[in-house]
Amino acid sequence: MTQNRQIRLGAFLQATGHHIAAWLHPDAQADAGLNIGHYRELAQTAERGRFDAIFVADSPGSGYEADLATLARNGKTAKFEPVTLWAALSQVTSHVGFVATASTTYEDPYTLARKFASLDWISGGRAAWNVVTTGQDVSANFGRDRHPEHALRYERAEEFLAIVKSLWDSYEDDAFVRDRASGIYIDTDKFHQIDHAGKHFTVRGALNIGRPPQGYPVIVQAGASESGRTLAASTAEVIFTANLTLEDAQSFYADIKGRLPRFGRTPDQLLIMPGIFPVLGGTEAEAEANYEYLQSFVHEDIAWDILQKRYAGVDLSGYSLDDIAPPPPQDTNGNKSRLQLVSDYVERERPTLRQLYRTLSTARGHRTVVGTPEQVADAIQLWFENGAADGFNIMPPVLPTGLTDFVDQVVPILQRRGLFRTEYEGTTLRENLGLHRPANSHALDRTSVARESVA
Ligand SMILES: Cc1cc2nc3c(=O)[nH]c(=O)nc-3n(C[C@H](O)[C@H](O)[C@H](O)COP(=O)(O)O)c2cc1C
């Protein structure tokens, strides 16, 4: 019997929770960002809920150097470097996957390939890389004059990714023979050095670690501009995305899946997972009250900071929060797709600036669902069954309670409806996501050469 198509679930974690003021909520642990015990509990809760993976976003900088008043109230600044964090948590879990964000604009391909190969070995094949080009200008942290242009960042990302995959193929899967009788440790026919000289990088050499257990860690991507979609369609296996309406999510889903054949890929090789910010309550009224309580923690300085980020270069000082939001700027060198999402929202809903910041303070433009566990499960099922999603990134408003409540209250409903697993299918992240394990490109080359010489 073939199993019904199953929802994929990721837990998108921010230390105290996704709401902008989560750290002020009494359910949050104010020191969560630097509290490994807190993350251990989250990882184990996600695994108890049979989540495919847990995920942290990242940028290599605070971004608030010029704005100390906002930095002072920002509860999201202190955090662990993702690969380090996941390596530790892989030792107290056995099945949940680990998606770590790392930047192709600010990291180096060799070091990154090595780190993610290590995480894949240490976790027993549960690593994934969220490939980001970094929208935020953190150039000064790296002694650079300026943040590269959007198009250049994506061009660099493409080259970066190709190098990293070649490095992961430095050794074929069976290269480490470790034969004590002959004294041969490595079959050097199965060792491959790369010799890459491209526009952005020159890398000659090989990794000093065996091929990752998954072949390659799972490749995740989260850009949704034209260049972001092209990169995703050609290389990503999971896409994280933000959509506010079913129609937008359906159009994104159809667009991305439609691009795959151009790259010789099939729709099941790429899973699309929009974010969802669930505010739960025993009744609808209780959920609404929980939502209002969360929003009550937003300080006015933070409200203006949220708005100003979306109106870069526009002077909002003459506006009050009760004024109708003006159209956001036409373009940005940062996150183009998120600017488009906000512009579409402003045009469609004609919100006041207060309504706009309240929409963004929950999940920055991801879908917010306020309701009972049944209603949240309905909202998930609706998008899953109507061509909008293969799974979801659950964005708990406040942690740890937001994740525990979802696992205890919503997951059992999805399981009862036959939409979500009750046990893990495999031990690696690829097995659980239903993604194939990529062959080593050099081994493939050798097979085709052998075939040619026989023919
Ligand atoms: C769910 C989600 C998570 C993201 N996480 C990160 C992140 O951790 N770091 C980052 O620099 N960008 C992150 N982004 C932004 C994208 O990776 C991308 O850089 C951004 O959307 C700009 O690209 P675009 O102009 O192609 O949309 C995230 C986007 C989404 C939807």
The ligand as a Gaussian input file, in Angstrom:
#p B3LYP/6-31G(d) Opt

LIG

0 1
 C       12.478000      31.171000       6.199000
 C       13.588000      32.035000       5.758000
 C       14.775000      32.004000       6.456000
 C       15.836000      32.803000       6.086000
 N       16.973000      32.747000       6.822000
 C       17.989000      33.578000       6.501000
 C       19.156000      33.584000       7.293000
 O       19.275000      32.838000       8.240000
 N       20.147000      34.434000       6.958000
 C       20.061000      35.271000       5.887000
 O       21.009000      36.013000       5.621000
 N       18.959000      35.284000       5.113000
 C       17.929000      34.466000       5.425000
 N       16.792000      34.480000       4.661000
 C       16.768000      35.351000       3.512000
 C       17.065000      34.608000       2.238000
 O       18.036000      33.633000       2.361000
 C       17.534000      35.551000       1.183000
 O       18.844000      36.016000       1.463000
 C       16.655000      36.715000       1.091000
 O       15.346000      36.254000       0.873000
 C       17.113000      37.641000      -0.006000
 O       17.108000      36.975000      -1.182000
 P       16.053000      37.334000      -2.257000
 O       16.283000      38.802000      -2.530000
 O       16.439000      36.397000      -3.367000
 O       14.710000      37.022000      -1.705000
 C       15.717000      33.678000       5.002000
 C       14.511000      33.705000       4.262000
 C       13.456000      32.897000       4.645000
 C       12.201000      32.924000       3.854000

